[in-house]
């Protein structure tokens, strides 16, 4: 295992210290690094909290700031944060209007966020994101997994909260965006969790894992490596068959790298996805290409399509200022 680390036990703490130092104008660390908090909270605003295992950076801490999250709770690598982290974060960010939890659909995450909701004295509601069309069930989740579409939910709901949406309204919006959003990923290599010291799974040089999860969970099938167009066709086919968009629909397209994929290849996949969308009569009015929900150093990518109307597009376009997303400020 070759990684830029000092010791396995200090990876997360030292990474969080570096993140907070690099973005001190946007975020601050909570006591004992239990959470990353927006530096300047907005009085009278519904608070948004998310979190999950580390190793998916910039998700979630990279999306803390104006127009997105008020705080994020980082767990150990690929491990859910604990309820006490979430409860401490709620106490730090609550502005009297309640807190919305945005949670990826993994059993540990959902259980711990629900426990945290029971521990808090202020109103708390949940939105569970389950955008992955690759598999219906896995050992890591109850039903569909929450993957890169989580970022789209955080962005649009974060924009609405910034504009004064109430807690019930923010929750309803989050559920609506989740219902409009579908993702699927493919892995060309595994990743290595520092504590394990060896790859999570093995792929031959001519193999890929179609439908892989963000922790390296098995996908739909392991197959021989194909062309980018063929890979995109299978992924987009599964996404669009599930969404069943009407011809003329508009969408946000997210081409997300898993941490070890060059931008050249991500833009190539974007081109392939655009051709497929055009063939199905879907217009991507906004496109985001980059590594936003990673799996450590895994090579591969995911494609996400989120159907939008004028209201959702305007929320997406509204000002955002975080470590990983910035526009309109």
C-alpha positions, 0 to 999 in steps of 0.5 A: 500500500502506497499512500501519503499518510503518517499513520493509519490511526491519524489519517482522518484527524490530520486530513480534517485539520488540513481541510479546515486550514485550507478553507478557514474562510468557509468552515470551522471544526467542531470540538474533537473534530466531531463535525465540520461547520459552516463558519458563519451561520445564517440566523432564522434558517433551517439547518442542513446536516449530512455526513458519512464515512470518509474517503468520498471527498469532497462529499460531505465536508466539501459541500458545507457553506453558503447554499448547501450544508450547515455542517457535515459529520465525518466518520472513519473511512467508509464507516458511518459517523456516530449519533453523538457526532450528529447530536453535537452538530445539531446543537451547534447549527440549530437556528430555531427553525429545525434541522434536516438530515440528508442521509445516504441509504446505508444501514449504518448511516440511516440507523445512526442519523435516526438515533441522533434525531431521537437525541435532539430536543429540536425538530429534526426531519430526514431525507434518505437518498437512494439514487443508485439503480445498479442493485435493489439490495446489498449488504451495505444498504436497505434497498437502493444505495445513496451515491453521487445524487446525494450531492444534487439533493444537498445543493438544491435543498441547500439553496431553498433553505438559504432562501427561507424554506421551512423544515417541512418544505425542505424535506418535501423538496429533498424527497422530490429531488431524490425521486427525480435523480438516478445514478450508476457507477463503474469501477476499473480498479479497486480502492485500498482502505488505509486500515485494511492495507490491501485492495477491497476487491480484485479486477483483472486488467481486462475486467470492470465492475459494472454497477459498483457501489461507492465503497467497492460493493459488488455491482450488477456484474463483472465483465470484460472491459468495453469501450467508453461508449458501450459503458455509457450506454449500459449505465445511461440505459439503466438510469433512463429506463428507471426514470422514464423521462418524457421526450423534451425533459430537461436535466442536470447531468453529473459525470463523477470521478471516483478519485483515480480517473483523469479529467480527460476520461470524464469529459469523454464519458460526458460526451458519450452520455450527451449522445445518449440523452439526445437520442432519448430526447432529454436535454442536459441544461446543466452539466457538472464534470469532476470528482465530487463523490469519490471512493479513495483512489478507485478508477472509474466513474458514475453518471447521474441524471436529475430531471428538473423544472424551472424552479429546480434549475433556478435553485441549482443556479443560485449562489453557492460558496463551498470548498467544492462548489462555487458560483454566483458569489 
